[in-house]
Amino acid sequence: MELVAIEAENQAVYFNLAQAYEAEFSKLTEKMPLPNGMFELDTDIADENVAAFICIESGTPAGIAAVYCGPDGNYEVAEFYIVPVFRKAKLGTHFAHALWRYFPGDWTIKQIAGADEATMFWRSAINKFVGSAFTEDLYEDDYWGKVIRQRFVSALVSE
């Protein structure tokens, strides 16, 4: 598994996979495609406070992530998607762990109402990374409303 930062030459790969992500979550977000058939994205990866990545598995783009990079080592998962065919191999867990090692600090992850599989994934991935050293609560997000939120500290940890 390779963590590849977004640059001009691979940006289209990120945007293509982001469309699959938006389509998959549209049943929860109730987003509709625009007249051109594309979904509007929630995270602007051109923002200087956002770091975006592609997960490459054996040369194939297998997922994407966007991370809000706040002051003083505060990070939040803004977008995270693994192509379904790669999920049973636990690629998402490896991808998440790579992000947390890349950005040691205070992490926040949120799941919207109804994203039960995502919540189970994040609990498992975090637990495998820091054990029980994380908190979880219900949080009122300005954009998404009531969400499940996990918070933990990532240090340089080996898998």
N, C-alpha and C positions, 0 to 999 in steps of 0.2 A: 504494500500500500504506500502510495506516494502522496504527500501533501504539496500541492502546487499553488502558489500565489497567483492571483489574477493579474494579468498584464494585457496590453492591447491585443496581442496575437492570440490569446486564448479566451478573451472575454465572450465571444460568441458561444463557446462551449458552456460557460456558466449560464448565460441567458437561455440557451436551449433547455438545459436541465431545470432551470428555475421555472420554466413553463410547465414542465411535468409536475413539479412540486405544487405549483399553484392549482393545477387541474385536480390533483389528488386531494388537496385540502379544500377545494371549492364546496364539497358537501358540508363542511363545517363552517367555512367563512361566508358561504352563500355568494361568493364572487362570481360574476358572469364575465365571459370573454368580451373584450372590446369588439367593435365592428370588424376589425381586421383578424379576429380569431385569437388574438393574443390576450393574455392576462396582464393587468397592471401589477407591477411588483411593489411590495411594501418597503423594501430596503434599497436605498440608492447606494450602490457599491462605489460610486465616484466620490462619495462623501469622504472627507479626509479622516473621519473618525470611524470608518468601517474598513475592516480587512476582509477580503473575500478569497475563497480557496476552492479548488477542485480536488476531489479525491480520485486518484488514478489507480486502477487495479490492473496489473499486467498489461499496461498500455491503453486500457479502456477507461474513458471517463465514467465513474461509477457514482459520483455524488458531488454535492456542493455544500458550502457553508459560508455564512457571512457573520462577522463578529463585530459588535459595537465595542470600540476601544475607548474607554473613559479615562478620566484622570486617575493618577495614583494606582495604576494596576488593577482597575475595575473593568471587567469584561462581561458581555452578555451575548448569548447566542441569539442572533437575529433571524437567521435562516439556517436550516439544516435538512438535507435531503439525501437519501441513498436510493438509487434505482432498485426497485423491488427484487430483481433477480439476485442482487448481492446481499440482501438482508440476512438470509439464513446462515451465511458464512461469518456473521458478526462483524462485517466490515464497518458498519456504523459505529460500533463500540471502538474499534481501532482508530477510526477517523476522529471521533470525539476526543479520545485520549491523546492523539497527536496534537490536536488544537490546544488542549489544556497544558501539554508540555511546552508547546510553542509560546504560549502566553501565560507564564506563571503569575498568579495573583488571585484576586477575588472574582468569582464567577457567579453569574445568575443565568438561570434557564427557566423559561416559562412555556406552559402549554395551555392552549385555549380550551374552553369547555367542549367536551366530547372527544378530545384527542386522547382517548384512554390508552391506545397502543403506544403513542408517543410518550405518555407519562410513564408507562411500564418500562419502555426503552431507557428513558433518562434515569429513572431510579436505578436500574440495573447497571448502566454504564458508569454512573457516578459512584455507586457502591463498589464496583470493581476497581475504581481509581483511588478513592479515599476511604473506603469502608463506610462506617456509619457516621463519619465526620462531616455530615451535611444537614442542613435544615430544609424543611418543606412546609409551606403554608399556602393558604388561599390569599390572593393578592388582587387588588382592584387596579388593573392596568388602564391607563388613560385611553389607549387605542382599542384594546381587545375586551375590556370589561374584566369580569372575574376570571382569573387564571390560576393554575397551580404553578407555584414557583419553588425552585430548589436553589440553594445557595451553598457554596463551599469555597475553600481555598485550595488552589493548585500550587504545589511546589514542584520542583524537578523530581518527578517520581518515575521509577521504571515500572514496566508492566510485569 
